[in-house]
Amino acid sequence: MCSSALVILCGMKNLLHCGCVTALLVGVSLLAIAVGAQTWQLQTFGDVLPETHTAMVAGVESFRAGRYENAVANFRKATQLEPGNEFTHLYLGIAYAYQVVPNLLISKNMQLANSALVEFNVVLKIHPDDLTAIKQEATVYRNIQRYDETKRWEQKVITIEPNAPEAFYILGSIDWTQAYKNTVEILSAEGLTDDRMGNVKLSYGACEKMREENAALVDDGIANLKHAVELNPDYSDAMQYLQLMYQRHADFACGDAAALNADLNLADEWNSKAMATRRREALLPQK
């Protein structure tokens, strides 16, 4: 690796689309972001002012040390020095996004999320098809439970990267999350909890309501998750969600024992596939 490379922004645990940002080459400047097993070579930094270089390096060092407020301050300074440089905004957005706690809908967390979105939107105004900014935007919306927005951005990912399974998996997992929310509300109205076996104690009217509210979500989710597995036959997480999706589909049986058993059998099959895939992966040499 070039001696000017800086290892940065690793351990982005709450960013589904961004596992570890591994290198920033400033000056010549090629940004490489590694996510899982994939690495995207992004556009060059171009010539930057010495002051911008200094601010970016300081931001990287602060981030690596866990001083996120300092990292934000330095990256923000870089955006002020060169407001037209998309990478300064990208790094500032990632520094904000890393601090967003998933599913915590309090004021401070929402402010961090909104600040991240502002920076990613700057990048997207410069390059509307910037895949990293699009994926980060989708992740931030997901972390603050703005699921319709998440889906919209994930569809943009698919338009640019149609053969990558992650976006289909994310769409499927969100479909399940939305369907599960509806399920809990309908069950609670009848004093029930989810038994993951078709919820046969539901009244017929409530079962019909379940089908009306969840059928499109469940069908869409199954299609997305199956496509994720087609693209990656070892995608055990997608298989596990297919188990959960067929448990949701079983809720629609409404007294049809054959339909109920068929869905529960499919749920068991996908669970078995997921477990077998994980056992097989566990035997592989560690990378």
Residue pairs with C-beta under 8 A, 6 or more apart in sequence:
1 23
2 25
2 28
4 25
4 26
4 27
4 28
5 23
5 24
5 25
6 23
6 24
6 25
6 26
6 57
6 60
7 22
7 23
7 64
8 21
8 22
8 23
8 24
8 60
8 63
8 64
9 20
9 21
9 60
9 63
9 64
9 91
9 94
9 95
9 98
10 20
10 21
10 22
10 64
11 20
12 18
12 19
12 20
12 21
12 94
12 98
14 98
14 100
14 101
14 102
14 143
15 94
15 97
15 98
15 136
15 139
16 139
16 142
16 166
16 170
17 35
17 135
17 136
17 138
17 139
17 166
18 33
18 35
18 94
18 132
18 135
18 136
18 139
19 34
19 35
19 36
20 34
20 35
21 33
21 34
21 94
22 32
22 33
22 34
22 39
23 31
23 32
23 34
24 31
24 32
24 56
24 60
24 91
25 31
25 32
25 45
26 45
26 48
26 53
26 56
26 57
27 45
27 48
27 53
28 44
28 45
29 44
29 45
29 46
29 48
29 87
30 41
30 42
30 44
30 45
31 41
31 42
31 43
31 44
31 45
31 87
31 90
32 39
32 40
32 41
32 42
33 39
33 40
33 42
33 132
40 131
40 132
42 87
42 130
42 132
43 86
43 87
43 127
45 85
45 87
46 85
48 56
48 82
48 85
49 81
49 82
51 81
52 78
52 81
52 82
52 85
52 88
55 74
55 75
55 77
55 78
55 81
56 74
56 75
56 78
56 88
56 91
58 70
58 74
59 70
59 71
59 72
59 73
59 74
59 75
59 78
59 91
59 92
59 95
60 71
60 91
62 68
62 70
62 71
62 73
62 74
63 71
63 95
63 98
68 95
68 98
68 99
71 95
72 92
72 95
72 96
75 88
75 91
75 92
75 95
76 92
78 85
78 88
78 91
78 92
79 85
79 88
79 89
79 92
79 119
79 122
81 88
82 88
84 126
86 122
86 123
86 126
86 127
86 130
89 119
89 120
89 122
89 123
90 119
90 120
90 123
90 130
90 132
90 133
92 119
93 115
93 116
93 117
93 118
93 119
93 120
93 123
93 133
93 136
94 116
94 136
96 112
96 113
96 115
96 116
96 119
97 112
97 113
97 116
97 120
97 136
97 139
97 140
99 112
100 109
100 112
100 113
100 116
100 140
100 143
100 144
101 109
101 143
102 142
102 143
103 143
103 144
103 145
105 144
105 145
109 144
110 144
113 140
113 143
113 144
116 136
116 140
117 137
117 140
117 141
120 133
120 136
120 137
120 140
121 137
123 130
123 133
124 130
124 133
124 134
124 137
127 133
129 160
131 157
131 160
131 161
134 153
134 156
134 157
134 160
135 153
135 157
137 153
138 149
138 150
138 153
138 154
138 156
138 157
138 170
139 150
141 147
141 149
141 150
141 153
142 150
142 170
142 174
147 174
147 177
147 178
150 170
150 174
151 171
151 174
154 167
154 170
154 171
154 174
155 167
155 171
157 164
157 167
158 164
158 167
158 168
161 167
163 231
164 231
165 227
165 228
165 229
165 231
165 232
165 235
165 238
166 228
168 224
168 225
168 227
168 228
168 231
168 238
169 224
169 225
169 228
169 235
169 237
169 238
169 241
171 220
171 221
171 224
172 220
172 221
172 222
172 224
172 225
172 228
172 238
172 241
172 242
172 245
173 221
173 225
173 241
175 217
175 218
175 220
175 221
175 224
175 245
176 217
176 218
176 221
176 241
176 244
176 245
176 248
178 217
179 213
179 214
179 217
179 218
179 221
179 248
180 194
180 248
182 210
182 213
182 214
182 217
183 194
183 199
183 210
183 214
183 248
183 251
184 194
186 202
186 206
186 209
186 210
186 213
187 193
187 194
187 199
187 202
187 206
189 206
190 201
190 202
190 203
190 206
192 199
192 201
192 202
195 201
196 247
197 247
197 250
197 264
198 247
198 250
198 251
198 253
198 260
198 263
198 264
199 207
199 210
199 250
199 251
200 253
200 255
200 260
202 210
202 251
204 254
204 255
207 251
207 252
207 253
207 254
207 255
208 254
210 251
210 252
211 251
211 252
211 254
214 248
214 251
214 252
215 252
218 245
218 248
218 249
218 252
221 241
221 245
221 248
222 242
222 245
222 246
222 249
225 238
225 239
225 241
225 242
225 245
226 242
228 235
228 238
229 235
229 238
229 239
229 242
232 238
234 277
234 280
234 281
235 277
236 273
236 274
236 277
236 278
236 281
237 274
239 270
239 271
239 273
239 274
239 277
240 270
240 271
240 274
242 266
242 267
242 270
243 267
243 268
243 270
243 271
243 274
244 267
246 263
246 264
246 266
246 267
246 270
247 263
247 264
247 267
249 263
249 266
250 259
250 260
250 263
250 264
250 267
252 259
253 259
253 260
253 263
